[in-house]
Amino acid sequence: MDWDSVDWADTFRRLVLFAFKRRQGRGITGSLADAEDIAAEAIRRLLDSEYAGWDPKLEPDLLRHLGSTVNGLISNETRSARLKVERSLSDPSVFRSAERVTASGDKMEEGDECQRALQLLEVRVADDELMKRLLSLENGGVTKPATQAMQLKVSVEVIYKARRRLARHREAVRRELEGQGSSANGVSRVQNLLRS
């Protein structure tokens, strides 16, 4: 196989979209960055001699072979997630932790403060369409500048400038919330949210 003849950029793009749709179809939440990781792993396995090689006689279409690898990676991911949930539910400390949270009510207050912080931030960026869309992507878990640029169809430089403007707005919201005397736990959680 002449690897130089493969259009890797197009192959990677198509694999990422395939992985993203397959994950959504299985009810797995995640960002485009997660799909990029899966696509990159499929290509790595294709080129790594440690894994079973691709036989063009059995599967002449390289993209179909890579898609099959993506399907296997997603299956492993869902199986691993199920096992984690099963283990965590059988752990008695999970129940003790849930009881503490329910008794204290702190998490509810934190959630309200995070929601308030997001509302304040959304108001501050309401007149800037790019920052509104950027904030929406970040809230959806898409945090890599290159991925944001691709999804918003702008250059990475434009994304970096928008992220700097957004950081200034986040800092202003953080100061405003501190001035309103939010609870200590809530402020630390909101500060983490506003740093992203």
N, C-alpha and C positions, 0 to 999 in steps of 0.2 A: 504494500500500500504506500502510495506517495503522499505522506502526511502534509507536504507543502502545498498540495493541490486542494486541500480541504479549506473551505471558507469558514475558518474557526469563529469569526465574529458572528456570522449568520447562524452557524450551528449552535453557538452558545446562546444567542438571543432566543432562538426557537426552543431550545431545551429549557431555558428559564421560564418562558411562558407556559410550556407544557407542564413543568414541575409546579408552577404556581396554580394552574387550573386543576391539576390532579390533587394537590393538597386541599384546595377549596372544596373539591368534589367529595373528599373524605371528611370534611368538616374540621380540618386542621386550620386553626387561626395562625396567622403569621404574615410576615412582610415579604416583599419582593426580594429582599436581601436573603431571606431563608431559602427561597427558591433558587437564587443565584448560588448559594452554597451547595445545594443538592446537585445542580447542573455541573458545577466545577468538580465536585467529587466524582460524578459519572465520567467526566472526561479524564480525570486523573486515573481512575480505575482502568479506563481503556488503554492508557499509555503505560500503566504500571505492570511490570512483568509478574508481580506477586499475585495478580488476579487472572482469572481465566481470560484468555485472549479472544479477540473478535475473529470469527471465521467468516470471511466474506462469501464463502460457498454456501454456508448454512443460512446466513442473513446478509444478503447483498447490500441492503440499505443501512448505511452507517447510522443515520439519524434514528431509525427504528431500533437498532441495537442499543444506542445510548438511551432512548426512551424506555426500553426494557430495564436498563440499569437504574434509571430514575424511579421507575415503578417499584423496584426492589428496595431502593433506599427509603422511599416513602412508606412502604410496608413495614420495614424495620423501625422507622420512626414512630409509626402508630402503635406498633407492638410494644416498643419501649415505653411510650407514654402511658399505655394501659397498665403495664406492670408497675410503673411508678405510682399510679393512682391506687392500684390494688394494695401495694405495700403501705402507702401512706394511710389508707383507711384502716388497715389492720393494726397500725401503730397506736397504742393507747395514748401517747403524748399528743396526737392529733386531737383527740377528744378533750383532753385537759386544756389544750390551747384554745380550742373553740369555746369551751366553757368560760375561760378567762376573758376572751374577747366579748362574748355575749354579756357577761356580768359587768364589764367596765363601760361598754358603749363607746370607747375611745375610737374604734375603727370607723364608726358611723360619723363621728365628728370630723375625723380626718378626711373621710370621703367628701363630706360637705365642704370642707375648706379647700380641698383639691378642685372640686367642681367650681367653687367661687373663684379660685385663681384662674382656672381656664376661661371662665366667663369674662373676667376682667381683661385677660389677655386677648380674647376674641374681640372685645370692644375696642381695644387699643389698635388692633390691626385691621379693623373693619373697612377702612378706606384703601387698603393696600391689597389688591386682589392676589398678587403673587404670595404675599406673606400669609394670607388666609389659606391658600391652597397648600403652602409649605407646612403650616401648622397642622392642617388636616392630615397630611402625609405623616408627619412626626407622631401625631396622636395614633395613627394607624400602625406605627412601628417601623415606618420607612425612614431611616435616619442617615443613610449613607448619601453624601452629597452627589455622587455620580448617579445613583439611582434616582434621587430626587430630580436632578437635572433632566434625566431621560424621561421621567414620567411627566414633568411639567413642560417639557420641550423647550428648555432654555439651556444656556451654557452653564458649566460648573462655576465659572466666575460670578455669574448672576446669582447663583444659589449661595455662594459664600457671602456675597454682599447682603443678600436677604437674611441669611442666618445671623450676621452681625447686627442688623437692625432688630431682628427678633430677640436676640440676646439682650439688647438694651431695653426692649419692652418687658421682657421677663424680669429683669433686675428692677424696673420701676414697679411692677406688680408685687414683687417680693417685698420691696420697701413699704409699699402701701399696706400690705397685709400685716407686716410687723408693726406698723403704726396703729393698726386697728386692734392690736393686742390679741391675735389668734393664740390658741393654746400651744404649749411647747411642742407636744407631739405633732400637732397639725402643721406648725410652722416648719419643723424639720422635714416632714413629708412633702409639703408644698415647695420648700426650697429645693429638694431633690428633683421634683417635677419641673420646676422652673429653670433648673440648670441644664436640662437636656437639650 
